[in-house]
C-alpha cells in the first residue's frame, strides 16, 4: 500500500472533519431537512400518494441522529485543536476556582495558577468535549424519537404500499376497459 496516498487521504479527512466540527449546526440542520424531505420527494417522483407523517418524522429523526453522531465524532477527532477558541483566548489559561461542594479546591486552584498556567489546549478540549456531549445527547434523543415512531411509520409504509397497489390495479383495469 502506498503510504503517501494514505497520508494524503488522512490529511484531507482531517480537514473535512474540522469543517464538519466548525459548521456543526449547519450540518445537523441540513441533514435533518434532507431527511425530512426525502420521503416527500420520493413520493412525488413516483407520482404516488404522500407518505404518512410518521414516515417523514422517522426519516428526519434518523438523519438528525446520524448527523449529530458524525458531528460528535468529528468534534472528538479535534479535541485539543486551538481552532475551537477565539484568537484572543489561544494563550495560556488560568483555571477558575470551583464553587459549591467543590469549594474546598479553591486553594489548590490558586496554587496551580500561581505556579503555572494551564495550556490553552485544556480550554479547547473542554469546548470540544462539551460540543461532543451535546451532539451525542441530541443523537440519543433523535434515536428515541425513531424508536417511538417506528411502529406507526411501519404501518404507514404498509398502508402506502397498499394504496399504490390499489392505484396500480385501478389504472390497469381502466386501461383494459
Number of C-alpha atoms within 10 A of each C-alpha: 5 6 8 9 10 11 11 11 12 12 12 12 13 15 12 13 19 20 14 21 25 16 11 21 14 12 19 22 15 15 20 23 16 16 20 22 15 16 21 18 14 13 14 13 9 9 10 16 14 14 20 18 16 20 24 20 21 25 22 24 26 23 24 29 26 20 24 28 20 22 28 26 18 23 28 20 16 19 23 20 19 18 14 22 18 9 9 6 13 16 15 14 16 17 16 10 15 12 10 6 7 9 10 12 12 15 11 10 15 14 10 14 16 9 8 11 13 15 14 19 20 17 24 22 20 15 17 24 18 16 19 24 14 15 25 20 16 18 24 17 15 21 19 15 17 21 15 13 18 16 13 16 22 15 14 17 16 12 14 18 15 12 14 16 12 12 14 13 12 12 11 11 10 9 8 7 5
